[in-house]
Amino acid sequence: MTDLPTIQALINAHKAAEDRWNALPDEVWPEDDQEMEAAGELVSRTAAALCAYRPTTLEGVHLKAGYMMTCSDFVGGEGGEPEFTHAQLVSGFLPVGAERS
């Protein structure tokens, strides 16, 4: 059995969340802008779900890693820091049942 559909769904959800974030107007956002807050939270939640998901196949590892290496949420970008620690990133690739620290 393959986990590629699950991983692709997680990737698609994250891409959609990023598209929603990127579609927000470029104007200065007030701190209490609910739309901005909701969009940012969705990006964070979908990134966290993808980061935490442990692929069960080598193909799944390749699909997940291939996407994550292109996304600034996971590798940082334009001088920004990634959203996740190295330990969090690595633990998302450990075999199911492996100890997380």
MARVOTOR-199222 format. One record per atom (N, C-alpha, C): residue number from 1; x, y, z; atom name. Coordinates in steps of 0.02 Angstrom, whole numbers, plus 50000, padded with zeros to 5 digits. Layout:
BEGIN
  resi     px     py     pz  name
   NUM      X      Y      Z    CA
...
This chain:
BEGIN
  resi     px     py     pz  name
     1  50042  49941  50000     N
     1  50000  50000  50000    CA
     1  50045  50063  50000     C
     2  50024  50113  49964     N
     2  50064  50173  49958    CA
     2  50034  50231  49998     C
     3  50077  50273  50021     N
     3  50054  50333  50057    CA
     3  50059  50395  50015     C
     4  50073  50388  49950     N
     4  50079  50446  49907    CA
     4  50016  50490  49905     C
     5  49955  50461  49903     N
     5  49897  50505  49903    CA
     5  49891  50547  49967     C
     6  49910  50519  50023     N
     6  49907  50556  50086    CA
     6  49958  50613  50085     C
     7  50018  50599  50064     N
     7  50070  50650  50062    CA
     7  50052  50704  50011     C
     8  50026  50684  49953     N
     8  50007  50733  49903    CA
     8  49950  50777  49929     C
     9  49903  50748  49966     N
     9  49849  50788  49996    CA
     9  49876  50839  50046     C
    10  49925  50818  50086     N
    10  49956  50865  50134    CA
    10  49992  50921  50097     C
    11  50028  50904  50044     N
    11  50063  50954  50004    CA
    11  50012  51001  49972     C
    12  49959  50974  49943     N
    12  49908  51015  49911    CA
    12  49875  51063  49960     C
    13  49862  51038  50021     N
    13  49832  51081  50072    CA
    13  49879  51138  50090     C
    14  49943  51124  50096     N
    14  49991  51176  50113    CA
    14  49997  51226  50056     C
    15  50000  51202  49994     N
    15  50003  51248  49937    CA
    15  49941  51292  49934     C
    16  49882  51264  49947     N
    16  49821  51304  49946    CA
    16  49822  51356  50001     C
    17  49847  51338  50060     N
    17  49852  51386  50115    CA
    17  49900  51443  50097     C
    18  49957  51425  50067     N
    18  50004  51476  50045    CA
    18  49974  51521  49991     C
    19  49936  51492  49945     N
    19  49903  51532  49893    CA
    19  49854  51581  49925     C
    20  49817  51558  49975     N
    20  49770  51603  50010    CA
    20  49808  51661  50043     C
    21  49864  51644  50076     N
    21  49906  51695  50109    CA
    21  49932  51745  50058     C
    22  49958  51719  50002     N
    22  49988  51761  49951    CA
    22  49937  51804  49914     C
    23  49873  51784  49916     N
    23  49821  51822  49882    CA
    23  49796  51881  49924     C
    24  49817  51885  49987     N
    24  49796  51941  50029    CA
    24  49828  52005  50001     C
    25  49794  52062  50009     N
    25  49822  52125  49984    CA
    25  49889  52142  50015     C
    26  49931  52177  49977     N
    26  49997  52195  50001    CA
    26  49997  52255  50047     C
    27  49939  52284  50059     N
    27  49936  52342  50104    CA
    27  49958  52323  50174     C
    28  49972  52371  50214     N
    28  49992  52358  50283    CA
    28  49932  52329  50320     C
    29  49944  52273  50353     N
    29  49889  52239  50388    CA
    29  49888  52259  50461     C
    30  49829  52275  50486     N
    30  49824  52288  50558    CA
    30  49834  52223  50597     C
    31  49856  52228  50658     N
    31  49869  52169  50699    CA
    31  49807  52126  50710     C
    32  49749  52157  50708     N
    32  49688  52119  50723    CA
    32  49650  52098  50660     C
    33  49683  52097  50604     N
    33  49651  52077  50541    CA
    33  49636  52002  50544     C
    34  49573  51984  50550     N
    34  49554  51914  50558    CA
    34  49569  51872  50497     C
    35  49562  51901  50438     N
    35  49576  51863  50376    CA
    35  49651  51846  50373     C
    36  49693  51894  50388     N
    36  49765  51882  50388    CA
    36  49783  51830  50441     C
    37  49754  51837  50499     N
    37  49769  51790  50554    CA
    37  49747  51719  50535     C
    38  49688  51712  50506     N
    38  49662  51647  50486    CA
    38  49706  51616  50431     C
    39  49726  51656  50383     N
    39  49768  51631  50328    CA
    39  49836  51609  50355     C
    40  49866  51648  50399     N
    40  49930  51630  50428    CA
    40  49926  51567  50470     C
    41  49872  51560  50508     N
    41  49862  51501  50549    CA
    41  49854  51439  50505     C
    42  49819  51446  50449     N
    42  49810  51389  50404    CA
    42  49876  51368  50374     C
    43  49918  51415  50355     N
    43  49984  51398  50328    CA
    43  50024  51361  50382     C
    44  50022  51385  50443     N
    44  50059  51353  50498    CA
    44  50034  51283  50512     C
    45  49968  51274  50513     N
    45  49939  51208  50528    CA
    45  49954  51157  50473     C
    46  49948  51179  50410     N
    46  49961  51131  50356    CA
    46  50035  51114  50352     C
    47  50078  51162  50366     N
    47  50150  51148  50367    CA
    47  50167  51100  50423     C
    48  50137  51110  50481     N
    48  50150  51066  50539    CA
    48  50126  50995  50524     C
    49  50069  50989  50492     N
    49  50043  50923  50476    CA
    49  50089  50886  50427     C
    50  50113  50922  50377     N
    50  50159  50891  50329    CA
    50  50225  50874  50364     C
    51  50250  50918  50405     N
    51  50313  50906  50439    CA
    51  50309  50844  50484     C
    52  50254  50836  50519     N
    52  50247  50782  50567    CA
    52  50231  50714  50534     C
    53  50202  50716  50475     N
    53  50182  50653  50442    CA
    53  50243  50611  50426     C
    54  50242  50548  50446     N
    54  50297  50502  50433    CA
    54  50280  50457  50374     C
    55  50313  50466  50317     N
    55  50299  50423  50260    CA
    55  50312  50350  50276     C
    56  50273  50307  50245     N
    56  50282  50235  50256    CA
    56  50317  50201  50198     C
    57  50330  50238  50145     N
    57  50365  50210  50087    CA
    57  50422  50256  50067     C
    58  50470  50228  50033     N
    58  50526  50268  50008    CA
    58  50502  50320  49957     C
    59  50452  50301  49918     N
    59  50424  50349  49870    CA
    59  50392  50408  49907     C
    60  50360  50393  49963     N
    60  50331  50446  50004    CA
    60  50384  50493  50032     C
    61  50440  50465  50053     N
    61  50495  50505  50079    CA
    61  50519  50552  50024     C
    62  50527  50526  49963     N
    62  50551  50568  49908    CA
    62  50501  50623  49891     C
    63  50437  50608  49889     N
    63  50386  50658  49874    CA
    63  50386  50713  49927     C
    64  50385  50693  49990     N
    64  50383  50741  50045    CA
    64  50446  50784  50045     C
    65  50504  50752  50041     N
    65  50568  50789  50043    CA
    65  50574  50835  49983     C
    66  50553  50812  49925     N
    66  50558  50854  49864    CA
    66  50519  50918  49872     C
    67  50459  50914  49900     N
    67  50419  50974  49911    CA
    67  50449  51018  49966     C
    68  50467  50987  50021     N
    68  50491  51026  50078    CA
    68  50555  51064  50061     C
    69  50597  51036  50019     N
    69  50660  51069  50001    CA
    69  50648  51132  49958     C
    70  50589  51139  49930     N
    70  50574  51197  49888    CA
    70  50533  51250  49924     C
    71  50514  51236  49986     N
    71  50468  51279  50022    CA
    71  50502  51316  50079     C
    72  50496  51382  50079     N
    72  50530  51423  50130    CA
    72  50506  51408  50201     C
    73  50446  51382  50210     N
    73  50423  51365  50277    CA
    73  50468  51312  50308     C
    74  50498  51271  50267     N
    74  50539  51216  50292    CA
    74  50614  51230  50289     C
    75  50635  51269  50240     N
    75  50707  51281  50232    CA
    75  50726  51354  50243     C
    76  50678  51397  50255     N
    76  50692  51468  50261    CA
    76  50699  51499  50192     C
    77  50697  51562  50188     N
    77  50703  51595  50124    CA
    77  50711  51669  50132     C
    78  50746  51699  50086     N
    78  50758  51771  50086    CA
    78  50780  51795  50155     C
    79  50828  51760  50184     N
    79  50854  51780  50249    CA
    79  50811  51760  50307     C
    80  50755  51727  50294     N
    80  50711  51706  50348    CA
    80  50731  51639  50377     C
    81  50709  51627  50436     N
    81  50723  51564  50470    CA
    81  50666  51515  50453     C
    82  50682  51451  50448     N
    82  50629  51401  50438    CA
    82  50584  51399  50499     C
    83  50524  51375  50490     N
    83  50475  51371  50543    CA
    83  50487  51313  50591     C
    84  50529  51265  50570     N
    84  50538  51204  50609    CA
    84  50612  51194  50626     C
    85  50624  51162  50682     N
    85  50693  51145  50701    CA
    85  50717  51086  50660     C
    86  50782  51076  50660     N
    86  50809  51018  50625    CA
    86  50781  50954  50655     C
    87  50774  50951  50720     N
    87  50746  50891  50752    CA
    87  50675  50877  50729     C
    88  50634  50929  50723     N
    88  50566  50920  50699    CA
    88  50566  50894  50627     C
    89  50608  50924  50585     N
    89  50611  50903  50515    CA
    89  50633  50830  50509     C
    90  50685  50813  50545     N
    90  50711  50745  50540    CA
    90  50661  50694  50568     C
    91  50628  50711  50623     N
    91  50582  50663  50653    CA
    91  50524  50646  50606     C
    92  50507  50692  50562     N
    92  50454  50679  50514    CA
    92  50473  50630  50459     C
    93  50536  50608  50458     N
    93  50558  50559  50409    CA
    93  50578  50493  50442     C
    94  50575  50489  50508     N
    94  50591  50427  50543    CA
    94  50538  50375  50530     C
    95  50556  50312  50531     N
    95  50506  50259  50521    CA
    95  50451  50263  50574     C
    96  50393  50244  50555     N
    96  50337  50242  50602    CA
    96  50356  50196  50660     C
    97  50344  50218  50721     N
    97  50362  50180  50780    CA
    97  50429  50198  50809     C
    98  50470  50237  50772     N
    98  50534  50258  50797    CA
    98  50523  50310  50851     C
    99  50568  50310  50898     N
    99  50563  50357  50955    CA
    99  50573  50429  50931     C
   100  50529  50474  50951     N
   100  50537  50546  50939    CA
   100  50565  50577  51001     C
   101  50608  50627  50991     N
   101  50634  50661  51051    CA
   101  50616  50734  51049     C
